[in-house]
Amino acid sequence: MTTNALLAHLSGRFKARREPIATEALYYLAEHYCPAREALTRFVRNAELLTGHPEGLRFRSEATSPEREGRPDVVGEVDGLPLLMIEGKFEASLTEYQPNGYLAGLPRGGTLLFVCPGRRVVALARQLAELIPAGQRTGSFEPDSATSTHWLKLDNARHLAVIGWLDLITALRAHAGHEDPILEGELRQLEGLVQVFESGLEALTHHELACGIGDSFTKGIVATQRVVGALQGQKQITTTPRAPRWKVDPILDRYYYGSVFSVGPTTVHIGFEPASWTPDCPSPVTFWILRSSIEDADQRSHVHGAYSLTVAAINSKFGQHFDGFEFPAEELEADYWWAPIPIPPDASEQHCEAAVRDTLANLVRGLAPPDEEA
């Protein structure tokens, strides 16, 4: 089960950098779900400080304080004491206040927790340890194999911790179990966002550095614009697509450049997914229909029938380009239906336009409500 409550809460922040989106999502989960709040409270290792507070910490987002420098992304408090400070990182470097400005306001027994991509944990822990004066720390970071958290003991029974984003989500999920399917849906949404954010930070491969990706990337965008343009003249479209733009699809966990249109009650997404353009799918532009947006069983069956006919037509007409290609939504109960818009390689522009229009016309005609098919 999934829910769009988390994404609705974050909708106004999608133009922001990765860090504030993810940390605001973490604050939202702590604010609305007791298991998430309890799991985060466990990062305060001095349990006696929470005596008399059965619900654990109370959380604030981007909290400022006159007692410390900087502004941690999320703060968990008990009686006004910030026992847990959380700072989220993806690609951003440490600021002038991190970590010592935050530690200046961290009370006895408190924890300063940094959350970053998993592959950055060791390097970030090393960098943080070098910045803390020797008199304020004891020993070096020690990894906890159970949670993949790296811990550093500080003076006054305080701790500094570093954990990967996906490991933190795993910890939240483990504490909650399967008792709250709504929370599980929210965790999946956050997990998808984090995976998308982290995938954008992966190092360039030797092939990318040697061959370059700029021209191919541009071709994918241009091809998408042409496909969206070809939809403008299609009959039976209820809501015509707007100009394509960059978006993130939390269900498919992908960035894509595209648009949406409607045929009757069915919404179709169409666009260029860079991560999906591989030798196994020799076309930059694809379409997909999300099953979660279709509640009526008869409509779902109708959409699946239209999808199956479209796929059959693609395989029949462009089989030489999709030899051995397996479409992922062959079953009626699939979570989504997805297929490429064939753009024949090394073909004339006129040939490509004809292929695109034939495929789109076939798809739109099949999706049209039965009483409109003609």
Summary of the structure (lengths in Angstrom):
residues: 374
radius of gyration: 25.0
end to end distance: 37.6
largest distance: 80.7
contacts: 1130
relative contact order: 0.09
helix: 43%
strand: 21%
